[in-house]
Amino acid sequence: MTVTRQDVLSALSKIELPGGGTLQSRDLVRALTIEGGTVRFVLEAADPDAARLLEPARQDAEAAVRALSGVTHVSAVLTAHGPTPKPPMPSLKIGGHPTPQAGPQRVTGVDRILAVASGKGGVGKSTLSSNLAVALARQGRRVGLLDADIHGPSQPKMMGVSKRPASPDGKTIIPLQAHGVTLMSIGFMLKEDEAVIWRGPMLMGALQQLLTQVQWGELDVLIVDLPPGTGDVQLTLCQKTHLTGALVVSTPQDVALLDARRAIDMFGKLKTPVLGLIENMSSYHCPNCGHEAHIFGHGGVAAEAERIGVPFLGEIPLSLDIRLAGDAGTPIAAGDGAVAEAYGRLAARLVAGGMA
């Protein structure tokens, strides 16, 4: 006896489905073919998740059709209209007024927080922050780097990272990793040429989020790259966070030192220890003849440190290689050579002094 299409559909109409109905009543049977004693058909679900739930029904359907007189072979295949719809990504919004808190708070999992500051822009503070973070990581420290220069974030470029951080719930932020450093910057949330046009309260709220909503993990030290000056970000960081202290960066020239003194005065008024001064762009060695030149002067930061009674932590030379490495996204401290060693010595001094 030859099996007919109606025989098969009648058998399938008896296969009940989760949630009610049968394969036939819910119109899930597709591409039914009968060739002699061989029966083939497809069960089409709405999506892969629904198809997985239909697997017991597929097996029952095969068994029911196989039991029909004249059937020698049955093939039933599950398929789906399309992929499982992905749930919408939680909306992560940075900025907005800060939430109230009772006094300075610790950042979960972070042992020490070092603010890298300068009284003015252009003295290489961000370059020093990225290279110091990498140098500390090479010394075995667990290091984080927070780019707190909200209006001018540069760490994504210097650290060679451009991905957007993940957020599993729209609140928690998963930081990125580069060169052994855990990294977060407002720049990851922006297009490369997009400006941040915020007043003080939004800056303060953004900094609070970047400190408290980021899953920093267990860190020995968090380096905070501050913007130039003595404004809202500096004030918020010092008043709302338990800071270990500040490192003040300056070039040797008098005009830079004038602004560095203002930064030092600000930290004093905010009861934040200044752990030391660093002279950046201290000397230039000609790569062709080896001549050493002091383009911005030399020794002014060391003299200032002695005058105010804080440690002088070291000198970093002026070098084209530092700029090229930063533009390429691999800080020079990640490599070898005399300049990398200068950052290494600075990092070693911080570790030996218990500051990092």
Buried (B, 14 or more C-beta within 10 A) or exposed (E): EEBEEEBBBEBBBEBEBEEEEBBBEEEBBEEBEBEEBEBBBBBBBEEBEBBEBBEEBBEBBBEBBBEBEEBEEBEBEBEBEEEEEEEEEEEBEBBBEBEEEEEEEEBEEBBBBBBBBBBBBEBBBBBBBBBBBBBBBBBEBBBBBBBBBBBBBBBBBBBBBEEEBBBEEEEBBEBBEBBBBBBBBBBBBBEEEEEBEBEEBBBBBBBBBBBBBBBBEEBBBBBBBBBBBBBBBBBBBBBBBEBBBBBBBBBBBEEBBEBBBBBBBBBEEBEBEBBBBBBBBBBBBEEEEEEEEBEBBBBBBBEBBEEEEBBBBBBBBBBEBBEEBBEEBBBBBBEEEEBBEBBBBBBBBBBEEEBB
